[in-house]
């Protein structure tokens, strides 16, 4: 498995406890059927506002504080 994020792929987004919170599909973030964010240029936007950064297969969200680290798991 690659340790680099590929914006063309689809990923499950897991919180620190391993619970799926949403999906990142070709750079667009969904919670259920609702598109609520996007990843673009290494920056994660949620509800139209910058909310974090991508670092490899980790999404670090700084809103709300403190930073929460989400794991990206590529869908097969």
N, C-alpha and C positions, 0 to 999 in steps of 0.2 A: 504494500500500500504506500502510495506517495505521501510525503509529509508536506506537500505544497497544495495550496488551494487552487483549483481550476475553476474559473468562473463559468465554464460551460457545463459543469457537472451539477448533480443534485445531491444534497447532504441533509442528514438528520442533524438537528442542533440539540445537544444534550447539556443540561445544567450540571453543576458540580456533583450532584447526587446521582447522575446518570439518567435523569428523567427527560424525555423528549419534550421540548418546549415549542418546536416548530420545524420548518424545513426551509433550507436555502436552495432555491431552484433557479439555476442559471443566473445567479446574482440577485434574485428577488426573494425576500423573506416572507414566509407565510406562517400564520398561526391558524390551523384549520384551513378553511377556504378563504380567509381574509388575508390579502396582501398588505402587510404593515411595515415593510422596510425593504432595504436593499443594501448590497455590498458593492462598492464601486471605488476603484483606485486604492484599495486597502482600508477604506473607511466604511464603517457600518452605520447606516442611517435607520432610525426607528421613528415612525410617525412624522417623517419629513425633517427630523433633526439629527445631526451627528450624535451617535451614542456609543461608538466604540471603534476598535481597530482589529483587523485580521492579522494574525501572526502565525504563518504556517496553517495548521489545522485547528487553531485556537482562535476563538472570537472573544476578545476582551471588551466587555461593556462597562463604560465608566458612568453611566447614568441608569439607575441612581447610584450614588456613592455608597459603599466602596466598590471597587472594580470587581466584577464577577466574570469568571472565565468559563466559557462554553466550549465544548468539544464538538468539532465537525466530524461526522462519520459519513463517508461516501456511500450513497445508496447503490445497491447492485442491480 
